[in-house]
């Protein structure tokens, strides 16, 4: 595995940095700050990174930097998957089924356990916090956007769902992002 792995934790350094900037009321400069923090990783990073999903415990999230952007890989619980799959997305601001947000494994089926997303709020670019918000997914503290367990925007100013990066499964348990 290459690139820079951001240490996992409920209050990791990216979130703390983001929150500090937001508290100062300068949310628009948040992303450059995060990008700067990831600069060392950028210079080492190739165009893609490989991630071994088997090392991510159920109910936890891995955060990686890819091309200077945080990538979230969450191993969802059965409850989170059920919520994501059973949602009536027709009224959502950015309607997408959970399956549409996943990539098939080598068998051709999707594996709903693993959700891979760009961890950048689609409003003004802050880094959302996991297991927070009204829908048990991610919450952006900068201006209050709530994402569900599929990373879909449900409430708040963000216009679209958290983005899915280009990635593929190179085995049943390893993905390549980029
Ligand atoms: S940056 Fe405004 S809600 Fe996330």
Boltz pocket constraint, residues with backbone or C-beta under 6 A from the ligand:
constraints:
  - pocket:
      binder: B
      contacts: [[A, 27], [A, 121], [A, 122], [A, 123], [A, 124], [A, 125], [A, 126], [A, 140], [A, 141], [A, 142], [A, 143], [A, 144], [A, 145], [A, 156], [A, 157], [A, 158]]
      max_distance: 6.0
